[in-house]
Amino acid sequence: QLEAAGKLAPFIGDLKDRLVGEPVLHADETGTRVRTTKHWVHTVCCGLLTLIAVHPKRGRKALEDIGVLGAYAGTLVHDGYASYDIIDHAHHAQCGAHLVRHLKNVGQTDAFADWTQAMIVVMLDAKGASEAAADAGQSSVDRRTARAIRRRYRACLDRAFAVLPEGPPPRRRHQGGWTIYERAAWNLATRMRDDADQVLRLLDDTAVPFDNNIAERALRMVKLHDKISGTFHSLDGAEAFAAIRSYLQTAANHGENLLGVLTQ
């Protein structure tokens, strides 16, 4: 593995350069262990290119060291993790699938079921409008449709804050009369209000997908490795695994025979 990863160094450098020029990128991260120490496996990818990297950190330091996103100026799709905010030259788009899951969780409380269910419908309508516009060859959803969706989006948030105490909630849980369910609802509603442009980015750019599934699929083999093989025995081994998976998954994205590219 280490020998193969060494041979892949020029490929990894070229891969990073190519990713910087892509109009839409996806990013995600997941935890793993190198011996007994928590590490993070990061991915930056698009439809045809997949970069996987291992780093001791999850946040800003890791993003800077990996080296792709610091100069990126396209649209970055992610799950809303705050560290991605440092990528200030790029547009941001948040994964709608993550938000729908959060809405369903918050909606399990009867007091919030009304606005969360309505917001899920708005989110799915935005997805449908963006995909229909893309199929028609349009780079964005027509203004009238987009304006109507945004109006419904804001109305859902108005309903959300109408049934919540005046925020922000106390810093500590179980103080100030707030329940954990109200805190979760307030946090989600505030996030969707403050990041509305990111949540609805797909209306302005139909090349932006509704979800971040590309990045999640890129990390699937890492989780499979953890389940089967357990922890990595060294950082060198983890980095070699990441380099080889970057190479193989990029080849698979292009429809290449994996045994053939391993031989190469």
TAHU-V694751 format. One record per pair of residues at least 4 apart in sequence whose ideal C-beta (glycine too) atoms are under 8 Angstrom apart, sorted by the first residue. I is the first residue (numbers start at 0). J is the second residue. Records with the same first field share a line. If there is no record, write none. Layout:
# TAHU-V694751
I->J, J
This chain:
# TAHU-V694751
0->4, 236, 239, 240, 243
1->5, 235, 236, 239
2->6
3->7, 239, 242, 243
4->8, 238, 239, 242, 243
7->11, 242, 243, 245, 246
8->12, 242
9->13
10->14, 245, 246
11->15, 50, 242, 245
12->16
13->17
14->18, 48, 50, 245, 249
15->19, 50, 66, 67
16->20
17->21, 48
18->24, 43, 44, 45, 48, 50, 67, 71
19->67, 70, 71
21->45, 48, 73
22->73, 74, 206
23->45, 73, 74, 75, 76, 204, 206, 207, 208
24->43, 44, 45, 67, 68, 71, 73, 74, 75, 76
25->42, 43, 44, 45, 75, 76, 77, 211, 213, 214, 217
26->41, 42, 43, 44, 68, 75, 76, 77, 83, 214
27->41, 42, 77, 78, 211, 214, 215, 217, 218
28->39, 40, 41, 42, 57, 61, 80, 218
29->39, 40, 218, 221, 222
30->37, 38, 39, 40, 57
31->37, 38, 39, 40, 53, 221, 224, 225, 230, 231, 237
32->36, 37, 38, 225, 230, 231
33->38, 53, 230, 231, 232, 233, 234, 236, 237
34->230, 231, 232, 233
35->230
36->55
38->53, 54, 55, 231, 234, 237
39->53, 54, 55, 56, 57, 61
40->51, 52, 53, 218, 221, 237, 241
41->51, 52, 53, 54, 61, 62, 65
42->49, 50, 51, 52, 214, 217, 218
43->50, 52, 65, 67, 68
44->48, 49, 50, 213, 214, 217, 248
45->213
46->213, 252
47->249, 252, 253
48->249, 252
49->217, 244, 245, 248, 249, 252
50->65, 67, 245
51->217, 218, 221, 241, 242, 244, 245, 248
52->61, 65, 238, 241, 245
53->231, 234, 237, 238, 240, 241
54->60, 61, 64, 65
55->61
56->60, 61
57->61, 82
58->62, 81, 82
59->63, 82, 85
60->64
61->65, 82
62->68, 69, 82, 83, 85, 86
63->69
67->71
68->75, 83, 86, 89
69->86
70->88
71->75, 86, 88, 89
72->88, 89
73->89, 90
74->89, 90, 91, 92, 200, 204, 206, 207
75->83, 86, 89, 90, 91, 92
76->92, 93, 94, 207, 208, 211, 213, 214
77->83, 91, 92, 93, 94, 211, 214
78->93, 94, 97, 211
79->83, 93, 94, 97, 98, 190, 194, 197
83->91
84->91
86->91
90->200, 204
91->194, 197, 200
92->197, 198, 200, 201, 204, 207
93->97, 98, 194, 197, 198, 200
94->98, 209, 210, 211
95->99, 122, 125, 126, 198, 201, 209, 210
96->100, 209, 210, 211, 212
97->101, 210, 211
98->102, 122, 187, 191, 198
99->103, 119, 122, 123
100->104
101->105, 187
102->106, 115, 116, 118, 119, 122, 187
103->107, 115, 119
104->183
105->111, 115, 180, 183, 184, 187
106->111, 112, 115, 116, 119
107->112
108->112, 180, 184
110->162, 180
111->115, 159, 162, 180, 184
112->116
113->117, 158
114->118, 155, 156, 158, 159, 162, 188
115->119, 159
116->120
117->121, 151, 155, 158
118->122, 152, 155, 156, 159, 191
119->123
120->124
121->125, 148, 151, 152, 155
122->126, 198
123->127
124->128, 148, 151
125->129, 148, 152, 199, 201, 202, 209
126->130, 201, 209
127->131
128->132, 140, 144, 145, 148, 202
129->133, 140, 201, 202, 205, 207, 209
130->134, 205, 209
131->135
132->137, 138, 139, 140, 141, 205
133->137, 205, 206
137->141, 205
138->204, 205, 206
139->145, 202, 203, 204, 205
140->144, 145, 148, 201, 202, 203, 205
141->145
142->146
143->147
144->148
145->149, 199, 202, 203
146->150
147->151
148->152, 199, 202
149->153, 195, 199, 202
150->154
151->155
152->156, 191, 195, 198, 199
153->157, 195
154->158
155->159
156->160, 188, 191, 192
157->161
158->162
159->163, 184, 188
160->166, 188
163->181, 184, 185, 188
164->168, 176, 177, 181, 185
166->185, 189
167->185, 189
168->175, 177, 181, 182, 185
169->174, 175, 177
172->177, 179, 182
173->179
177->181, 182, 185
178->182
179->183
180->184
181->185
182->186
183->187
184->188
185->189
186->190
187->191
188->192
189->193
190->194
191->195, 198
194->198
195->199
196->200
199->203
200->204, 207
201->205, 207, 208, 209
208->212, 213
211->215
212->216
213->217
214->218
215->219
217->248
218->222
219->223
220->224, 244, 248
221->225, 240, 244
222->226
223->227
224->228, 240
225->229, 230
231->236, 237, 240
232->236
233->237
234->238
235->239
236->240
237->241
238->242
239->243
240->244
241->245
242->246
243->247
244->248
245->249
246->250, 260
247->251, 257, 260, 261
248->252
249->253
250->255, 257, 260
251->255, 257
255->259, 260
256->260
257->261
258->262
259->263
